[in-house]
Every structure is written in structure tokens, then in C-alpha cells.
Amino acid sequence: MLKKTLNVKQNVDIAKFSKLVPYLKNKCVGYRPKKSKVLTKIETEKFIEKASDKSFLLMKVI
């Protein structure tokens, strides 16, 4: 994804840099993305009932 982003936005091809790709692969060893928390049905219903419309109307609609 990094390779494509750099290529599209900055017009840089990182394939030319022979040491960069192994370095990036080495740095990502052990990386675990964070999982987002998901509300249960009961928590969602409670939020819709108790949250004020003034602050959270857009979230309630979504």
C-alpha cells in the first residue's frame, strides 16, 4: 500500500531503492493492528435513547 501511495501521490518508485524494501519488511515484524471496538445491540439502543440530539444527532442518524 505504501508503494502504491508513494507512486500515485509523489510519483516515486521505491523499487529503485534496493535496501528500502527489506528494511520496511524488517520493521513491520511483530506489528499487530488495533481492532476497533464494536457496540452490542443493547449498547447501541442505550446510546440512541440517552445521547443528546444536540451533540450526537449525526451519529444517531448514521
Backbone torsions as a table, in degrees:
resi	resn	phi	psi	omega
1	MET	NA	-39.6	177.9
2	LEU	-61.7	-41.7	-179.5
3	LYS	-61.0	-45.9	-179.0
4	LYS	-67.2	-41.4	-179.3
5	THR	-62.5	-46.9	178.5
6	LEU	-63.2	-37.2	-179.2
7	ASN	-67.5	-42.5	-177.0
8	VAL	-75.3	-49.0	-172.7
9	LYS	-83.1	-36.6	-175.3
10	GLN	-111.6	-5.1	-177.8
11	ASN	56.9	45.4	179.9
12	VAL	-118.0	126.8	177.3
13	ASP	-100.3	108.5	-176.1
14	ILE	-77.9	-3.8	176.3
15	ALA	-66.2	-22.0	178.5
16	LYS	-69.9	-24.8	-177.6
17	PHE	-94.4	97.9	-171.3
18	SER	-67.2	-28.3	-177.9
19	LYS	-89.9	-14.4	-175.6
20	LEU	-71.4	-45.6	-176.8
21	VAL	-62.5	-47.6	176.3
22	PRO	-62.6	-35.2	177.7
23	TYR	-62.8	-46.1	179.7
24	LEU	-64.7	-39.3	178.2
25	LYS	-65.0	-37.2	178.9
26	ASN	-67.8	-37.3	-179.0
27	LYS	-70.8	-24.9	-175.9
28	CYS	-91.0	2.3	178.6
29	VAL	-65.0	128.6	179.4
30	GLY	85.6	0.3	179.4
31	TYR	-72.2	131.0	175.2
32	ARG	-127.3	119.8	179.5
33	PRO	-68.6	148.6	179.1
34	LYS	-76.2	137.7	176.1
35	LYS	-90.0	136.8	177.6
36	SER	-80.2	147.0	179.4
37	LYS	-80.1	143.0	-178.4
38	VAL	-116.4	134.0	178.5
39	LEU	-76.3	142.8	175.1
40	THR	-77.8	171.8	179.9
41	LYS	-62.4	-40.3	-179.6
42	ILE	-66.1	-42.9	179.0
43	GLU	-65.0	-37.8	178.4
44	THR	-64.7	-44.8	178.6
45	GLU	-62.9	-40.8	179.5
46	LYS	-64.1	-41.5	178.5
47	PHE	-62.0	-45.4	-178.2
48	ILE	-62.7	-37.3	-178.8
49	GLU	-74.9	-42.9	-168.6
50	LYS	-97.0	-23.1	-178.1
51	ALA	-72.6	141.8	-178.0
52	SER	-72.6	143.4	179.6
53	ASP	-68.7	-30.0	-176.9
54	LYS	-62.0	-38.8	-176.2
55	SER	-97.9	-33.2	-169.5
56	PHE	-120.7	22.0	-177.6
57	LEU	-61.3	-43.5	-179.1
58	LEU	-62.8	-42.0	178.2
59	MET	-65.5	-35.8	179.0
60	LYS	-66.8	-39.2	-179.8
61	VAL	-67.1	-41.6	179.8
62	ILE	-66.3	NA	NA
